[in-house]
Each structure stands twice: as structure tokens, then as C-alpha cells.
Amino acid sequence: MAFSGGCLCGAVRYECIADPVAAGHCQCVECRKTSAAGHRSKLVVPRAAVALWGELKFYFMTNS
């Protein structure tokens, strides 16, 4: 299952050519804020299967 996407501003794009090895939902405060919902969905994929384009910046947060 290939999928692609990117950030809302369009500066960074990604494409993954592998099936997810895990999926889940996070309901911490930060994930609820960034998704504007009660949770944020996440996929885990092999790093080698992901291609990134654009200038990436670092973001760090602590768990709530």
C-alpha cells in the first residue's frame, strides 16, 4: 500500500512504498492540540520505505 502526503504549507512532501507495520491513536494533550481532535492517528513504517522532499525542521515535545 503506497501513500503520500505532506505539510499544509506544501514545503515538505513524503511518499511511503511499504505497508504500515503498526498503527494507533494518541490522546495526549499535544496530539489533541495539533490535530484539533480528540486524538491523532499514527502509522509506523520502515524508514527505508519513506522518501522526503523539502527542507525539514526539527520539532521536539515532551509527553503529557
C-alpha positions, 0 to 999 in steps of 0.5 A, a space after each residue: 500500500 503506497 501513500 503520500 502526503 505532506 505539510 499544509 504549507 506544501 514545503 515538505 512532501 513524503 511518499 511511503 512504498 511499504 505497508 504500515 507495520 503498526 498503527 494507533 491513536 494518541 490522546 495526549 494533550 499535544 496530539 489533541 492540540 495539533 490535530 484539533 481532535 480528540 486524538 491523532 492517528 499514527 502509522 509506523 513504517 520502515 524508514 527505508 520505505 519513506 522518501 522526503 522532499 523539502 527542507 525539514 525542521 526539527 520539532 521536539 515535545 515532551 509527553 503529557 
